[in-house]
Amino acid sequence: DTGVSQDPRHKITKRGQNVTFRCDPISEHNRLYWYRQTLGQGPEFLTYFQNEAQLEKSRLLSDRFSAERPKGSFSTLEIQRTEQGDSAMYLCASSFGQGWTEAFFGQGTRLTVV
Amino acid sequence: GNSVTQMEGPVTLSEEAFLTINCTYTATGYPSLFWYVQYPGEGLQLLLKATKADDKGSNKGFEATYRKETTSFHLEKGSVQVSDSAVYFCALTPFGNEKLTFGTGTRLTIIP
């Protein structure tokens, strides 16, 4: 297993366009998380899936953001009508089991909105 | 709410120097505490953790002790190496909750 994979690694888009990011977790990991990291800040939690169920969403996740994990494997994060303030690194992580277990992070997708 | 405060960086040290990166937290209940590290071009990795008061987490020569009385979890290493150059994040999660709250990160550069 090569770890958590995110695609694309970099995305430049014009304001107002829609973008979609993909995360492939470690095989058989039942939990998947999305975080957002802006320059000079630590990652901020966005949302969390257990299998295909989205169990928690941060208030940071506005109506323009939607995340899915349709078969409990890979996940997508879509941002509609992007704004310059959406420019950030989007991180995905996955873990396995119940309670707290170590989450393994991908390298992230860097989004730049121009 | 929960929050983590890290000492402001960046930090630059000579090889073999002693390292301390301060971290204090605010949380309800009894959170678990973590240090994550991000090496250049790589994803975040768990460096060490402590799940209850007075626990000491350790890994790769780094240590941190969970101090409930001072709400702190300072990262230390006795002799740093060039390969320790990275960004270090302090984080917490409340008991039974997997959502991590991170500090702002401290960029560490070690000079040979």
Interface residues (C-beta under 8 A of the other chain):
Chain A: G3 V4 R31 Y33 Y35 G40 Q41 G42 P43 E44 F45 Y48 E56 L91 A93 S95 G99 W100 T101 E102 A103 F104 F105 G106 Q107 G108
Chain B: V4 S32 G41 E42 G43 L44 Q45 L46 T51 F89 A91 T93 G96 E98 K99 L100 T101 F102 G103 T104 G105
